[in-house]
Amino acid sequence: MPCCQETVTELNPYRCPGTRITKRAAVWIKSRLAQGLTIAGVQKITGIHWNTVRQAEGKANQRSGKPRQMPY
């Protein structure tokens, strides 16, 4: 009977830290948010869970040091 003792995972250099999406997707999300699209709007377009979109936005803001300006 096989018995697994450990789980092996690979590092993905394209993954945006702290999320399950790629860096390229995070940049795309940030650009849509900068254009005034809401987190819910990005979620509807992409199908990515709104919390993941929010995390990607937060990681991008941590790197840039600037909070996103709301369009209203």
LINBELGI-V680984 format. One record per residue. SS is DSSP state (H for helix, E for strand, C for the rest). PSI is psi in radians with two decimals (NA if undefined). D_CENTER is the distance of its C-alpha to the mean C-alpha in Angstrom with 1 decimal. Layout:
BEGIN
SS & PSI & D_CENTER
SS & PSI & D_CENTER
END
This chain:
BEGIN
C & 2.14 & 40.2
C & 2.52 & 37.0
C & 2.10 & 35.2
C & 2.27 & 31.7
C & -0.30 & 31.4
C & 2.81 & 28.0
C & 2.32 & 24.6
C & 2.26 & 23.5
C & 2.65 & 19.8
C & 2.53 & 18.9
C & 2.40 & 16.6
C & 1.91 & 14.3
C & -0.22 & 14.3
C & -0.15 & 11.7
E & 2.38 & 8.9
C & 2.18 & 6.4
C & 2.35 & 8.4
C & 0.04 & 7.8
C & 3.12 & 5.2
C & 0.46 & 6.7
C & 2.91 & 5.3
E & 2.83 & 7.3
H & -0.67 & 7.6
H & -0.73 & 9.3
H & -0.67 & 6.9
H & -0.69 & 4.8
H & -0.73 & 8.5
H & -0.78 & 9.5
H & -0.81 & 7.4
H & -0.69 & 8.8
H & -0.66 & 12.1
H & -0.70 & 12.4
H & -0.65 & 11.9
H & -0.48 & 14.4
C & -0.04 & 16.7
C & -0.02 & 17.0
C & 2.48 & 15.1
C & 2.91 & 14.1
H & -0.73 & 11.0
H & -0.64 & 13.5
H & -0.77 & 14.3
H & -0.70 & 11.0
H & -0.74 & 10.9
H & -0.66 & 14.5
H & -0.77 & 14.1
H & -0.48 & 11.5
C & 0.04 & 12.2
C & 2.36 & 8.7
C & 2.47 & 9.5
H & -0.57 & 9.4
H & -0.62 & 8.6
H & -0.70 & 5.2
H & -0.77 & 5.0
H & -0.72 & 6.9
H & -0.74 & 5.4
H & -0.70 & 2.9
H & -0.77 & 6.4
H & -0.73 & 8.2
H & -0.69 & 7.5
H & -0.70 & 8.4
H & -0.60 & 11.3
H & -0.68 & 12.4
H & -0.66 & 12.9
H & -0.43 & 14.7
C & 0.06 & 16.5
C & 2.33 & 16.7
C & 2.70 & 15.6
C & 2.40 & 14.8
C & 2.28 & 18.1
C & 2.52 & 18.6
C & 0.11 & 20.4
C & NA & 23.4
END
